[in-house]
Amino acid sequence: MKAIAIVPGTQQVNLVDRPEPKITMPDEIKLRVLRVGICGTDREEVAGGRADAPPGQKELVIGHEMFGQVVEVGGGVKSARRGDFGCFTVRRGCGHCPFCLADRSDLCSSGDYTERGIRMRDGYETEFVVDQEKYFVKVPRELVAVGVLAEPTSVSEKALDEALQVQQARLGINGSGDDWVKGKVALVAGLGPIGLLGAMALALRGAKVLGLDVVDKDTLRPKLLAQFGGTYVDGRETQPSALQTNFGQIDMIFEATGVARVEFNLLSALGLNGVYVLTGIPGGDRPVQLDGAAVMRQLVLRNQVMIGSVNAARKHFETGIADLGLAQKKWGSPVQQLITNVVPYANFAQVLEQHPENEIKAVIEWSKPS
């Protein structure tokens, strides 16, 4: 079978032949890969950035945002059958820290985890994949068109879940974190896939969503934000210091820019008792100048919290898939419009090595659903 593989640490990326995987254990599921999403991590890997091949191998099959259809199940599998749709999660636990032993490898404290398509495990840019049932998350047939968004949605859902749990606990809220965010003003910074999916999840929970980016308001990202009920803010025209003046108390900032300077500058917009959750991972090593004393005073005197969030647990995949279903029923086409570029696997270079200005989510297609 075909697969897209890199030599980590180089810019070598090729379409290679690999043996088709077989089910060898009763708890395994075999998927025919339909689509695999592309994100900044994939492009970083292809450019020679962070990636690790499996032990004893020189190449790594990339791809972690997968969606597929079940073609075979082991004798002990209960949650899936042939023809079902779904995805496999990304991270695999270390097997010895308390978080991984509790199926929360996204919080691994040893650092010995592996990740499919990223760190020491082959990924999903290939025709077929096999993995254990516990890593399989079913996607309803009616969400086939957006099923490839399950993984990036899970990342947004985890960040939101962590922020809302903290707010619920520290502010003594009766009910859930969802109850706290309803009616609150939430600023989403960076309207790429993670940001727009975060805006979608916040809007479903009743938040008043502001979306900040540096694109023209008549382009696709602000238009999709508006269809989710959000208000666009052009960061070229409105400085962070003016956000509270223009929009009132900002209770949450959901950061998805990956730009360190922007991440710090936006802190000045956060209101009393606010929570700031970061998902972007800045690249490069350019230093950022900031008034450290002013930042610390603000965090303390305004009772603010900053949280970093990466990866996701199974429950976040499940919540994300549920929210994709709710969003599709409520708003229809905007969810599917997040997928802007779809190319066949033979043309992988078009999306791995290029990043068109109007792109939101690029996808490599391996096969069609049956």
Secondary structure, DSSP 4 states (H G I P E B T S, - for coil): -EEEEE-TTSS-EEEEE-PPP---STTEEEEEEEEEEE-HHHHHHHTT-S-BPPTT-S-EE---EEEEEEEEE-TT--S--TT-EEEE-SEE--SSSHHHHTT-GGG-SSS--EEETTBEE--S-BSEEEEEGGGEEEE-GGGGGGGGGHHHHHHHHHHHHHHHHHHHHHTT-SS-HHHHHTT-EEEEE--SHHHHHHHHHHHHTT-EEEEEESS-TTSHHHHHHHHTT-EEEETTTS-HHHHHHHH----EEEE----HHHHHHGGGG--TT-EEEE-----S-------HHHHHHHHHHTT-EEEE--S--HHHHHHHHHHHHHHHHHH-HHHHHTEEEEEEGGGTHHHHS---TT-SEEEEE-----
